[in-house]
Each structure stands twice: as structure tokens, then as C-alpha cells.
């Protein structure tokens, strides 16, 4: 299982306007194709800007890994 990192646009949380903000978001998946499907289910998803990379789950910090396992996604801001 790997963590796939995407750059995405998000919807405005209240108005649902498109292209509101750019986020770097991880999803946990067996393949990139599966990850691309899963990223679309994360909160406030608008569209994929780019795919950045994938890493093994054990290479991530524990806080990001926790959110990936329990929530199915994690935003890069968790790492800081």
C-alpha cells in the first residue's frame, strides 16, 4: 500500500465555487489508478492539477499516516 500525493483544486466550503484553493493531498491506495479514483472522494475536491509522487506508508510521518489510515486522505499541512 502506498500514499499517493496529488495537487488538487478544492471547492469553496460554503459556496461550492470551483478552483477555490490549491491543496497537496495524500490518499492511500494499491495503485495510481485507484488513487485517482479515491482522491475524488476527499472533502471539497474540485479537480486534479497534478500527480506528484507516491511513497510507502512507513516513509511518512506518524501524524500523516494516522490520517491516511483512519480518514482515507491527509492534507500536506499535517506534516508541519
Secondary structure, 3 states (H helix, E strand, C coil): CEEEEEEEEECCCCCCCCCCEEEEEEEEECCHHHHHHHHCCCCCEEEEEEEEEEEEHHHCCHHHHHHHHHHCEEEHHHHC
